[in-house]
Amino acid sequence: MKYAVIGAGLIGSAAARHMALAGLDVTLIGPGEPADLRSHAGVFGSHYDEGRITRGLDPMPFWSRASRASIARYGEIEAASGIRFYSEVGCLMAGPEGSSKMAAIDEVAARDALSCEYFDRDALARRFPYFAFPDGATGRFEAVGAGHISPRSLVRAQLTAGVAAGVQHLAEEVTGFDDGPDGVTLHCASGPRVFDRVLMATGGFSDALIGSVLPMEVYGRTVALFELEEAEAARLASMPSLIWQDPDRDNPYLLPPIRYPDGKVYVKLGYDPEDILLRDTADVKAWFRSEGTPGVADQIEAMIRDRMPDLAIAGRRVVTCVTSYTPNQLPHLKALSDRVFTAIGGCGRAAKNSDELGRLGAVIVSGGALPDWAVEAG
Ligand SMILES: Cc1cc2nc3c(=O)[nH]c(=O)nc-3n(C[C@H](O)[C@H](O)[C@H](O)COP(=O)(O)OP(=O)(O)OC[C@H]3O[C@@H](n4cnc5c(N)ncnc54)[C@H](O)[C@@H]3O)c2cc1C
């Protein structure tokens, strides 16, 4: 049987690797990162970055389970590819003691038997002197199995390990498909190709291939990267990832100093005050080519100052990205027919656990059933 995975992003590259390891004949079809985002006319990916927080703690059991399964395999993927993508610097969740968000974290840590160190405000100040927290703040620190990954390097690692295991990679776009009795014909730039079964892992560009068959909303995100001089980066060398559990709004999250392909070191704060709904593929492409929402970077800079008032910022860069949400906040691990399957809908949290989402996609496309803990996504 001939299998195809469409989309060489985080989930698709993982799915293809798992399928090759299972001995299947698999072709992964999808382009790499464009050289120039502003002039690119094709599809984009949500992994063109160097920092994504990873952690086991997640209030939703599905995501926690998928994340922990993936984190447990990071070492195996690094060893098979020779590419490092994981920094186990830990992840700190901090917020007002007694708030419902902090109580939920304690419940989740107990539910999943995750080891988290507890810090009161004074202990937070001693252990993480570069952060500032308001009176009454406390923290839970997941020191092991948490930190950050480079999504770019993870995709490269999955591709390298996948190709070594037998994945054939075709770096081009699929512009459409026909699901017929004799197989699924994919329309690729190099011509039509027929497969017995196909897994779509096309992220924010899924509607171009499957329309609105599955409900999913794609939102534009504006991200600000703050450049640091080398000495400032060295001062923050022990900084973990931080998620501030804001009682009044979405949680801003902060990544520690990370070196980017331009050779510079940046810290990143993620927070978007506004959900920018992108209605179709043309909107999503235009968003990736844009400068994001004007003014958001100033708001983000004010928020980073709240948490890191002494941070010496040497420069600022704004980048755009998209996240795809399903109505129940779970991915679509679905069968669209006997031959066509999906692994889409990362709900803003599917970098860290993409290896397990890819594995689950590989299970369904090859005729297997989702495990009990994951059936709600099917
Ligand atoms: C600003 C931001 C911050 C985030 N922070 C975190 C975080 O801290 N932790 C975390 O776990 N997650 C985080 N996420 C979420 C995470 O990055 C996404 O959930 C993840 O990238 C989804 O993976 P994917 O494989 O579905 O999509 P992608 O990685 O976007 O891959 C989809 C791939 O499909 C390809 N494709 C699309 N259409 C076609 C086609 N027709 N033919 C061929 N190929 C096609 C694209 O080129 C792309 O490579 C963040 C996301 C954003 C935007």
The ligand as an ORCA input file, in Angstrom:
! r2SCAN-3c Opt
* xyz 0 1
  C       3.171     32.517     17.982
  C       2.979     31.067     18.294
  C       3.489     30.556     19.473
  C       3.300     29.210     19.774
  N       3.825     28.727     20.944
  C       3.727     27.404     21.206
  C       4.358     26.885     22.363
  O       4.999     27.619     23.135
  N       4.271     25.554     22.579
  C       3.595     24.704     21.734
  O       3.553     23.494     21.992
  N       2.984     25.182     20.622
  C       3.040     26.501     20.348
  N       2.466     27.008     19.208
  C       1.673     26.113     18.346
  C       2.453     25.303     17.354
  O       3.473     26.050     16.715
  C       1.457     24.769     16.312
  O       0.400     24.117     17.000
  C       2.157     23.786     15.380
  O       3.048     24.480     14.530
  C       1.121     23.047     14.539
  O       1.809     22.078     13.749
  P       1.206     21.643     12.340
  O       2.063     20.540     11.839
  O      -0.263     21.446     12.463
  O       1.358     22.932     11.438
  P       2.660     23.536     10.724
  O       3.856     23.386     11.583
  O       2.252     24.881     10.262
  O       2.849     22.581      9.467
  C       1.916     22.530      8.412
  C       2.706     22.291      7.152
  O       1.802     22.009      6.098
  C       2.332     22.554      4.910
  N       1.227     22.662      3.957
  C       0.085     23.342      4.095
  N      -0.687     23.205      3.005
  C      -0.004     22.402      2.160
  C      -0.264     21.907      0.852
  N      -1.389     22.194      0.205
  N       0.665     21.107      0.258
  C       1.816     20.793      0.903
  N       2.114     21.250      2.137
  C       1.221     22.044      2.758
  C       2.953     23.878      5.333
  O       3.938     24.267      4.414
  C       3.535     23.503      6.699
  O       4.880     23.104      6.562
  C       2.608     28.357     18.875
  C       2.102     28.876     17.682
  C       2.289     30.223     17.396
  C       1.735     30.760     16.120
*
